[in-house]
């Protein structure tokens, strides 16, 4: 512990060693989470370095070509919300992004990269080194030393904190941290939908292609790939609606419009008899990985040839000048699954399905939100146990902060898809806006650890959440509010404190949790929500199910702070910018109660532990 604190102290004074550059934070991986982490930490004054192997920032959003966003359309949280807004500005409105039916937000990968690079470049305390391959990471005496190669030269950098934002959790693996890989055993993970026995089967990966419409009469058909067999893709045009029992329909145009992008381009990331490819390359050597990735690339080229030659879309060719690659394909594959490390808490299915009835109130520690349903790709591995993921209905959810912190390392933060999450829940937490949110939270977490001069396991959960709220991020997945509206922070805090419970709804491909800001609050729910925080209410059972009035609220608050008066409530009402005038006979809404409690009690200073229990 003493060595760790010493390392933090030294770095805060920017002491550099000969031939090395010192930072507060090193992020290995400039993908979705790494970029978000760098931006959020840098904005808070944390001197940060991102080391990224490709020429781009954004990872799966850009370098992997997965430029159709899954979920969070109505949860514009933090950096994801900023990115979405920048896309809307670039293309001329949100309606210009809804070009394909898989998503409300589709864009050209190179545009996404340009936006992220611009945002990162605007952060004074953020440096990013592209086309740089990390070689080693060593932690000793409270300090990381990381080596990476760029332009044929090896560079060394140091920092007290490191974020593993690699696609497959490679840095944490190099430290010998234990992890799960593949499907969890039902009894071990406590999920009824998990297989009875564990296995090492991960989700299919995809080497995406971006096609471009070159106009009628053009023939952009690629050379016939080796081992081409049209039977491999015979059912690609069949569409089944998972919400009905209707038979699949055949529509090849619909298959292409799935990922239709602006400016006549198409994302080829099709799951049904398409270019998904099974390869568990997580634990392979770099050379072995390259061979498997080439196989995935060939699967995609065969599918592109099928689209052009068999289906007749010869005018659709590999997009020109989209990627800085010789073959016109993305730089990296789309990895849906990584190593999943053991964290301070495990984020498993019960905490997603029934957050308020789970063994621990992890929802109180939330730092990133998601609403997409649990979605797994296992069609290319016939050995994968059958799991009906359509039946695993969940509401929108939040990711607990403890899932980003390894149980056995004081200065390493987990990001991307390597957090402490079950195999099943990873099917939702792997999606782009959630991973951006995880990265956003990771950057803030690092900043708080430096600020408080503490190891990660001792930082204040509430301080991390407060800084996230100040950066317009959601900590609770309430869709009926957004950061641009007044009282957003007060209601988010009331939800994260457990004062008011949200109502979760599993709904199609965009699950929901409703706060209902204008619903009248009851006496009982407010007192019951405050009870865990205030011992004065522990044995009090004098609250009814009646709507809470100003007079009754004053009664309850005086049990906590006897000096409070009606004048205090009136002033809090005014300071909280609530509409109208306060009166004791007024029935109060959940919004109004949230604001008054925030003003009068400042309840968010009540700290919670990693499991969400009040300390």
C-alpha positions, 0 to 999 in steps of 0.5 A, spaced: 500 500 500 505 504 501 509 503 495 502 504 491 501 511 494 508 513 493 507 512 486 501 516 486 505 522 489 511 522 485 507 522 478 502 527 481 509 532 481 510 529 474 517 526 475 520 523 469 526 518 469 531 519 464 529 516 457 522 515 459 515 520 459 511 520 465 504 520 465 498 519 470 494 514 466 496 509 461 491 506 456 493 500 452 488 500 446 484 506 443 478 502 441 471 505 444 472 504 451 480 506 451 478 513 447 472 514 452 477 513 458 482 518 455 477 523 453 474 523 460 480 522 464 484 528 460 478 533 461 479 532 468 486 534 468 489 527 468 495 527 464 493 521 459 496 517 454 493 512 449 497 507 446 493 504 439 495 499 434 491 502 428 491 508 425 484 510 428 481 511 434 474 508 436 476 500 435 469 496 433 466 503 432 471 505 426 477 500 425 472 494 425 467 497 421 461 496 426 458 503 424 451 501 426 449 502 433 446 497 437 441 500 443 441 507 447 438 511 442 434 514 448 440 514 453 445 519 450 449 518 456 456 522 456 461 521 451 456 516 447 451 522 447 456 527 444 459 522 439 451 521 437 450 529 437 457 530 432 454 525 427 447 528 427 451 535 426 455 532 420 450 528 417 444 534 418 440 531 423 438 524 427 433 522 421 439 522 416 443 517 421 437 512 420 438 509 414 438 502 415 433 498 419 438 495 424 439 501 428 437 508 429 444 511 428 448 508 422 455 512 419 461 511 415 467 508 419 471 514 417 467 519 419 466 516 426 474 516 426 475 523 424 470 525 430 473 521 435 480 524 433 477 531 433 474 530 440 481 527 443 485 532 440 481 537 443 483 535 450 489 538 453 491 533 457 490 527 453 496 524 448 494 518 443 500 514 440 497 511 433 500 505 430 503 503 436 504 496 439 505 495 446 510 490 448 510 489 455 507 492 462 510 491 468 508 494 475 513 495 481 513 499 487 506 503 485 508 504 478 507 501 471 512 501 466 510 500 459 514 499 453 511 500 446 514 500 439 512 506 434 516 507 427 521 501 429 523 504 435 521 502 442 519 507 447 518 507 455 512 510 459 510 510 466 504 511 470 501 509 477 495 507 473 493 503 467 487 501 463 486 495 459 482 497 453 485 492 449 480 488 445 481 481 448 484 483 455 491 482 453 494 486 458 491 484 464 493 477 462 500 478 461 499 480 469 497 473 470 490 475 473 485 470 473 479 470 468 473 466 465 473 464 458 467 462 454 460 459 457 459 459 465 457 453 468 450 454 471 451 452 478 458 457 478 455 463 476 448 462 478 444 463 472 438 459 470 439 460 462 447 458 463 449 451 460 450 445 466 457 445 464 462 450 463 466 450 456 471 455 452 466 457 447 465 464 445 461 468 441 462 468 433 467 474 431 466 478 424 470 481 419 466 486 417 466 489 410 463 496 407 460 496 401 459 502 396 454 503 391 457 504 384 451 505 380 447 501 375 451 498 370 457 498 374 461 491 375 465 491 382 465 483 383 471 481 386 475 475 384 472 468 386 475 467 393 478 460 394 473 455 397 467 458 395 461 455 395 454 458 395 451 453 399 454 457 405 450 463 405 444 459 402 439 462 407 442 469 408 436 472 405 431 469 410 428 473 415 424 471 421 421 476 426 423 473 433 417 476 436 412 472 432 411 465 430 411 467 423 415 463 417 421 467 415 420 471 408 425 471 403 428 478 401 435 480 399 434 487 399 432 487 406 438 483 408 442 489 405 438 494 408 440 491 415 446 495 415 445 501 410 449 507 411 449 514 409 452 516 402 450 509 399 454 505 403 452 498 406 455 495 413 456 487 411 455 484 418 450 479 417 448 474 422 444 469 419 448 465 414 452 471 413 459 473 415 460 471 422 465 466 423 467 462 429 474 462 432 476 462 439 483 466 438 483 469 445 489 465 448 493 464 441 499 467 439 499 473 435 501 469 429 496 464 430 491 469 431 493 472 425 492 466 421 485 465 424 483 472 423 485 471 415 480 465 415 475 470 418 476 475 412 476 470 407 469 468 410 467 475 409 470 475 402 466 469 400 460 472 402 461 479 398 462 475 392 455 471 394 452 478 394 455 480 388 455 474 383 449 470 386 444 475 388 446 480 382 448 486 386 454 487 382 454 494 382 456 494 390 463 493 391 468 494 397 468 502 399 473 506 396 478 510 401 474 508 407 479 504 410 487 506 410 488 498 408 490 495 401 485 490 401 479 495 402 477 492 408 477 494 416 483 494 420 481 489 425 475 484 426 469 485 430 470 481 437 464 480 441 467 477 447 474 477 451 477 474 457 472 476 463 476 478 469 474 477 476 472 483 479 470 486 486 463 484 484 460 480 478 455 483 474 451 477 472 444 476 470 440 477 476 442 484 477 440 485 470 433 482 470 431 484 477 436 489 480 431 491 486 430 484 488 437 481 487 442 479 493 445 486 493 443 493 490 449 493 485 444 498 481 446 503 487 454 503 484 452 504 477 456 507 472 454 506 465 447 504 462 445 500 456 438 498 454 439 493 448 437 486 449 442 480 450 444 478 444 449 472 442 452 470 436 453 462 436 450 460 429 457 458 426 459 453 432 455 447 432 458 445 438 455 451 442 450 449 447 443 451 445 440 457 449 434 461 447 436 468 448 430 471 446 427 468 452 432 472 457 428 478 457 431 484 461 429 491 462 435 496 461 440 496 466 446 499 469 453 496 470 456 496 477 463 500 478 466 494 482 466 490 475 471 494 472 476 493 478 480 486 478 479 483 485 487 482 485 490 488 483 491 495 486 492 499 480 489 496 473 482 498 471 478 493 466 475 496 460 472 494 453 469 487 454 474 484 459 470 487 465 467 482 471 461 480 467 458 473 466 458 470 459 450 471 458 450 478 460 456 480 456 451 479 450 448 486 452 454 489 455 459 488 449 455 493 445 458 500 443 454 505 447 455 501 453 462 500 452 463 507 451 460 508 457 465 503 461 470 507 458 468 513 460 467 511 467 474 508 467 477 514 466 473 518 471 475 512 476 482 513 474 482 520 476 478 519 483 484 514 485 489 519 483 485 525 486 484 521 493 491 518 493 488 511 494 488 504 491 482 503 486 479 498 491 478 504 496 475 510 492 469 513 493 463 510 489 459 516 490 465 521 487 466 517 481 458 517 480 458 525 481 463 526 476 460 522 471 453 526 472 457 532 471 460 530 465 452 528 462 453 521 463 447 517 466 448 512 472 441 510 472 438 507 466 432 512 466 429 513 459 424 519 461 429 524 462 436 526 459 442 531 461 439 537 458 433 537 462 433 540 469 433 536 475 436 530 471 442 530 476 437 530 482 433 524 479 439 520 477 441 521 484 435 519 487 434 513 483 442 511 485 440 512 492 434 507 492 429 512 494 425 511 488 425 505 484 425 505 476 420 500 473 423 496 468 420 493 462 423 488 457 421 491 450 423 489 443 430 491 442 430 497 446 429 495 453 426 500 458 426 503 465 421 508 467 422 513 473 416 517 472 418 524 474 411 527 474 408 521 478 406 523 485 410 520 491 407 516 496 409 517 504 411 510 504 416 509 498 420 516 500 420 514 508 422 506 505 427 509 500 431 513 506 430 508 511 437 505 509 441 511 509 438 514 516 438 510 522 432 515 525 427 512 520 430 505 521 424 503 526 419 508 524 413 505 521 408 511 521 408 513 513 402 511 509 401 509 502 397 516 501 400 521 496 406 525 500 404 532 501 409 538 503 407 538 511 408 530 511 415 531 508 417 536 513 415 531 519 419 526 516 425 530 514 425 533 522 426 526 524 433 526 520 434 534 521 430 537 527 432 544 526 428 544 519 422 549 518 417 550 512 421 556 510 427 551 509 423 547 504 420 553 501 428 556 500 430 549 497 424 549 492 426 556 490 434 554 489 432 547 486 428 551 480 422 547 481 415 550 478 410 554 482 411 556 489 412 551 495 406 549 500 405 544 505 398 542 502 401 540 495 402 533 493 409 532 491 411 528 485 418 524 484 421 529 481 420 535 486 421 530 492 428 528 489 430 535 488 428 537 495 432 531 498 438 533 494 437 540 496 436 539 504 439 532 506 445 532 500 444 524 501 449 523 496 454 524 500 452 517 504 457 512 501 456 505 499 460 499 498 462 495 492 455 491 493 451 497 494 450 497 501 450 503 505 457 504 510 
